[in-house]
């Protein structure tokens, strides 16, 4: 039997996300949003920019 959206959301609330996964998501979000406006933006450019930002 397929799970409902509510069941899936309840399961997702209990998933622990590592700092590495959060950083990967942050960079992916930044790339996706900037790439929409400028297709010349690369993931490598995002990585270089993110590496210059001090850790929180």
Secondary structure, DSSP 8 states (H G I E B T S, - for coil): ----HHHHHHHHTT----HHHHHHHHHHHHHHHHHHH-TT--HHHHHHHHHHS---
